[in-house]
Each structure stands twice: as C-alpha cells, then as structure tokens.
Amino acid sequence: MWSIGAGALGAAAVALLLANTDIFLSKPQQATLEYLEEIDLKTLEKEPRTFKAKELWAKNGAVIMAVRRPGCFLCREEAADLSSLKPKLDELGVPLYAVVKEQIRTEVKDFQPYFKGEIFLDEKKKFYGPQRRKMMFMGFVRLGVWTNFFRARNGGFSGNLEGEGFILGGVFVVGSGKQGILLEHREKEFGDKVNPVSVLEAAKKIKPQTSASEKK
C-alpha cells in the first residue's frame, strides 16, 4: 500500500512539474499581413457594419488587442495597461482597438471602462488564429497563471465567468498600409500580458501613409 501511495504521489508530482513547463503548450502560428487584412469585423452598433480589418490600420497603423474574454479580470488588467498608452499613442496618431469573439449581454459594455479604444466583433475568431490555441484546465495548475491571478487581484481587478475563455488572445501592432506586422504577442497562458514598453516601441516605428504613398 505504501509503495502504491508513493507511486501515485510521484506520478502526481511529475504531472504537476510537466504542466508547468512549455512542453504541452501549443505553439502559435505567426499571422501574415495578408491573413489579417481579409478578416471580417463588425461594428457593435444596433445596425452593425461589416468591413475588412485592413481598414483599421490603412492610414496610421494600429494597436489591436484580441480579447480572450471581456469579463476576465486578467484581460481587463491588460486592457488597462494598453489604455495607459493611449495619450502617447494619440501623440503618434496611432489608434487603439480591440476585437472580441462574442457579444454576450453587457460584457462588452462592462469591459469599456478598462479599454479606451473602439471595440469590434470578430465572429469567426480569425484574430485568434491562424491556428487557434486553447488553454483548458491545465492552466489552473500552472504557477505562472496563479502568479498572474494574484497580480491582477492585488491590482484591484475583478471579473466574472461569462463567455468563452479558453481560446487564447493576443496583441498586434500593425504598420500603415503594407508596412506589415511590427509586433505580435500571443498569450501563452492565462494572464500572459504584452509588455507595454514593447507596444510603444513598435508603435513608434509606424510610418503614416501620405497622399503620395496612398497612390502607389
């Protein structure tokens, strides 16, 4: 009996150790500008307008957050971090946007106090691809996730459990026109935030389109 118990404890310890490595994490597939350009987005008005995502960055580039779940307190923390850059982004002329994969009751409205940019609906979840990655219940035994939980809670953030929250999100900084993707952060685990300094550095590289360049 003792040997069986010791074996079970040993197996549990190994499983816990492996869960805290990146061995079982799905590797993100990098997006291309061509992929992002053709994504269909919808406005969140009563009469929504559908448009191609490339409109967001055509002239001045854009910073875009793909929100894992608006009601998640970790996502709200990251949204607040990005929103703290808004004054500097405004000086650069670079807009701040977010996309969500679903619109449930007042979830987007409740998210807006944390996010100071316009929000759009990505019904086909394309911004979460090209290869969608999920973190299921393994996330709750990862030390990094619990560290992120405590950090956000200590920061005063709270949330709820409404909506789909397993498909991982990310943040993009896209240059104007055909300049390309200047930064692509893919959430590795729940609460894996983008570095705001990196976002700002990438935004500073954006070259706004001029009338001459638009004609080319």
Solvent accessible surface area in square Angstrom, and as a share of the most:
residue,aa,sasa,rsa
1,M,188,0.84
2,W,234,0.82
3,S,87,0.56
4,I,124,0.63
5,G,33,0.31
6,A,65,0.50
7,G,43,0.42
8,A,64,0.50
9,L,133,0.66
10,G,34,0.33
11,A,64,0.50
12,A,59,0.46
13,A,61,0.47
14,V,84,0.48
15,A,60,0.46
16,L,97,0.48
17,L,121,0.60
18,L,59,0.29
19,A,11,0.08
20,N,54,0.28
21,T,44,0.26
22,D,64,0.33
23,I,113,0.57
24,F,125,0.52
25,L,21,0.10
26,S,51,0.33
27,K,137,0.58
28,P,51,0.32
29,Q,94,0.42
30,Q,110,0.49
31,A,9,0.07
32,T,74,0.43
33,L,16,0.08
34,E,111,0.50
35,Y,58,0.22
36,L,0,0.00
37,E,13,0.06
38,E,95,0.42
39,I,4,0.02
40,D,53,0.28
41,L,0,0.00
42,K,62,0.26
43,T,13,0.08
44,L,46,0.23
45,E,112,0.50
46,K,205,0.87
47,E,152,0.68
48,P,72,0.45
49,R,123,0.45
50,T,75,0.43
51,F,12,0.05
52,K,74,0.31
53,A,0,0.00
54,K,88,0.37
55,E,92,0.41
56,L,14,0.07
57,W,2,0.01
58,A,45,0.35
59,K,128,0.54
60,N,62,0.32
61,G,0,0.00
62,A,0,0.00
63,V,0,0.00
64,I,0,0.00
65,M,3,0.01
66,A,2,0.01
67,V,1,0.00
68,R,13,0.05
69,R,22,0.08
70,P,10,0.06
71,G,0,0.00
72,C,6,0.04
73,F,25,0.10
74,L,5,0.02
75,C,7,0.04
76,R,18,0.07
77,E,10,0.05
78,E,19,0.09
79,A,0,0.00
80,A,30,0.24
81,D,36,0.19
82,L,0,0.00
83,S,11,0.07
84,S,81,0.52
85,L,16,0.08
86,K,54,0.23
87,P,84,0.53
88,K,110,0.47
89,L,0,0.00
90,D,80,0.41
91,E,150,0.67
92,L,67,0.33
93,G,37,0.36
94,V,5,0.03
95,P,36,0.23
96,L,4,0.02
97,Y,36,0.14
98,A,0,0.00
99,V,0,0.00
100,V,0,0.00
101,K,9,0.04
102,E,50,0.23
103,Q,97,0.43
104,I,43,0.22
105,R,179,0.65
106,T,73,0.43
107,E,14,0.06
108,V,7,0.04
109,K,142,0.60
110,D,56,0.29
111,F,0,0.00
112,Q,86,0.38
113,P,88,0.55
114,Y,56,0.21
115,F,4,0.02
116,K,113,0.48
117,G,18,0.17
118,E,102,0.46
119,I,8,0.04
120,F,10,0.04
121,L,18,0.09
122,D,0,0.00
123,E,92,0.41
124,K,125,0.53
125,K,51,0.22
126,K,81,0.34
127,F,1,0.00
128,Y,2,0.01
129,G,3,0.03
130,P,48,0.30
131,Q,86,0.38
132,R,123,0.45
133,R,14,0.05
134,K,123,0.52
135,M,4,0.02
136,M,90,0.40
137,F,141,0.59
138,M,58,0.26
139,G,0,0.00
140,F,82,0.34
141,V,68,0.39
142,R,11,0.04
143,L,131,0.65
144,G,28,0.27
145,V,0,0.00
146,W,108,0.38
147,T,78,0.45
148,N,14,0.07
149,F,29,0.12
150,F,127,0.53
151,R,86,0.31
152,A,0,0.00
153,R,125,0.46
154,N,130,0.67
155,G,51,0.50
156,G,67,0.64
157,F,39,0.16
158,S,60,0.38
159,G,35,0.34
160,N,51,0.26
161,L,168,0.83
162,E,64,0.28
163,G,35,0.33
164,E,50,0.22
165,G,12,0.11
166,F,62,0.26
167,I,8,0.04
168,L,7,0.03
169,G,3,0.03
170,G,6,0.06
171,V,0,0.00
172,F,0,0.00
173,V,0,0.00
174,V,0,0.00
175,G,0,0.00
176,S,0,0.00
177,G,20,0.19
178,K,149,0.63
179,Q,61,0.27
180,G,13,0.13
181,I,46,0.23
182,L,55,0.27
183,L,31,0.16
184,E,37,0.16
185,H,36,0.16
186,R,25,0.09
187,E,13,0.06
188,K,86,0.36
189,E,14,0.06
190,F,8,0.04
191,G,5,0.05
192,D,36,0.19
193,K,55,0.23
194,V,8,0.05
195,N,83,0.43
196,P,38,0.24
197,V,93,0.54
198,S,38,0.24
199,V,0,0.00
200,L,20,0.10
201,E,98,0.44
202,A,6,0.05
203,A,2,0.01
204,K,127,0.54
205,K,128,0.54
206,I,14,0.07
207,K,146,0.62
208,P,73,0.46
209,Q,51,0.23
210,T,83,0.48
211,S,81,0.52
212,A,65,0.51
213,S,37,0.24
214,E,88,0.39
215,K,173,0.73
216,K,205,0.87
